[in-house]
């Protein structure tokens, strides 16, 4: 990127997003209407297939190269004891994924999904958001650009997730900055916080909001000031997927808070995204409601590492096959 401000290229992307392929969506809906079945009897399965067609440009749609991308980062705000897990747990989780022993590995095997895990400088935590910016503008933009690599090599469905001790506090801070409210309105138990720890999380969010003040009014500034590396990378991945006509499944509080950043910059920016699953984190449900999203699954999964997205990918693949298979049957 060579523009004067590192964010300018992303602002240009957000202002010039490719639209949905409405004729492709209409063709899929017409195929279902012609199929030998009661009208709309497949419910959201029909909507998922139509969404795939709209954002991939294929009618009927196909999912042949689904990709799970997990971004892992560490946060300076953890110095305030906002998580029951040590910072080292992030790197341990990444290593477990690499060894094939994480939950997401098994979900990927079950649903035939590719998997990429991105270690975002885990040995260097971001700035403590209560007293400094998480990232400088150049570092945030560079991490967004790095996140765009999630679609390198080709994919036709992108499932996004995160790993990061303390990132539920960061997600709460981002949501408070974007939607309003205090820390107590957005924090939750995360990976097992008790009441005292939740109070510290809320206090950390309030301190961050007070410190950064009016600087949070711009969505990309909010991302760099009270976000983190995995948040920035997810933002880049969402934008790259849009530019390459790849539908996206979002999973978890961090990915949802990131989607909220892009939505605040341009409400159309996440139209190619579906919410994979609802986590038990209370702020997650509030953010989803504010964004007008409707989760595909509600299994009480709070594990992170894109497990909900991986599970939902199986449903999306089934929807694609249903639309193509019923279309083929109708032609015979």
Beta strands, then each sheet from edge to edge (+ up, - down):
strand 1: 66-72
strand 2: 114-119
strand 3: 157-163
strand 4: 247-250
strand 5: 273-275
sheet 1: 2+ 1+ 3+ 4+ 5+
end
